[in-house]
Amino acid sequence: MALSDELRNELASIAPRRECCRLAELSALFHSAGAVHLLGRGAVAVHLDVSSAAVARRAFSLLRQFGVASEIRTYRRRAFERGTRYQLHVEGGGRALQVLHEAGVLKSTLAPLERPPKRVVGRSCCRSAYLRGALLGGGSLSGPRAPHLELRASGLLGAEFLVEVATAEGVAFRAVERRGHALAYAKGAEAIGDALAAAGASDAVLAFQEQMVMGEAKARANRLANADHANLVRTSRAAHDQLEAVRQLVREGRLDALTPPLREIAELRLAHPSLPLRELALKCRPPATKASAHRRVRKLIRLAER
């Protein structure tokens, strides 16, 4: 299961006890995934469009707790993964309009608000609930490579409001406006972990950190494996060059004219074509250092090139 799906499932199972927190969560859901439809003659309807059945049930439950009736419908997307989407249809009756106005979703004139009033997130518990609702309605989490968390908003003002809410809870977010939408986002394991913890997603924090650790471990293992492979290639090429130099000296009958240390290292290279230079040095009598053996074979190569 994808990180985003795990996160939504966990957050959808959290039921706030306080009415102010339920109102803040409902506000964030509609600001991140809601749409207001004008039906004419002063009538309106509000739709909530989400990607998860768990989120749809959570929103349905929240509305019912406020005495607002809603209907869940499903449809298939025509693009991308063609996954099932869930829509909550809320008719614009008196009670529904009152709740949406209290949640800062609609003005008294029934016009949509791009950001709710500050009273909706006046308490720390309400700010956490608002972040939770934003994650449920329009959150996306990716990792472990280039960890990224983003929350969709209705516009730039809404994204900036999310940044204010997150900042008040000690979470570093940034707002950005892109073609057709705006969002608040966090990058880096620490900032993302703080955001998930503030929203109450403790299991998601652990799962995310576990994936980060596993990803870093795999990346380190790959780096070490690549480094080892590169070292083996360099060692093999160096041994081949040394061996060719010694064979050149043998063909030219110049091996016996070498000094004893050079003749010894040449004979050892002939006897052990693939042995690393460090081990070749240890076979000298008396044992030599790797640097000393390297100087000797470099001199052999220079003599062979003359």
HULINVEN-V804965 format. One line per field, one symbol per residue. psi: psi as a letter, one per 30 degrees, with the letter a starting at -180 (. if undefined). Layout:
psi: ???
This chain:
psi: kleeeeeeeeeffkjkekeeeeeeeeeeeeffglkkkkflhgklkkkkjlfkeeeeeeeeeeeefggkklkklllkkflbfhlklkkkkjkhleeeeeeeeefgeklfggkkkfkllfffhfleeeeeeeeeeeeeehkkklafkikkkkkklfaeeeeeeeeeeeefggkjllkkkljflllklkkkeeeeeeeeeefgieeeeeeeeeeeeeeeeeeeeeeeeeeeeeeeeeeeeeeeeeeeeeeeeeefgfefflleeeeeeeeeeefiegkleeeeeffljlklleeeeeeeeeeeeeeff.
